[in-house]
């Protein structure tokens, strides 16, 4: 039987983690995100990132 594609199953998804975005001027934003809307989640403490001087091309 041929593979019918990826079966959607919520337990296989990443439900929380870090999300980062940046631009060509080197400005980067990082935030913690979660899809647990009704579950008590221990959010990480605020963290500051010093990313100056870490310029590398996004591929």
PEQUI-V493980 format. One record per pair of residues at least 24 apart in sequence whose C-alpha atoms are under 10 Angstrom apart, sorted by the first residue. I is the first residue (numbers start at 1). GAP is how many residues later the second one is. Records with the same first field share a line. If there is no record, write none. Layout:
I->GAP  GAP
This chain:
16->25  27
22->36
23->35
24->31  32  33  34
25->30
26->25  26  27  28  29  30  31
27->24  25  28
28->24
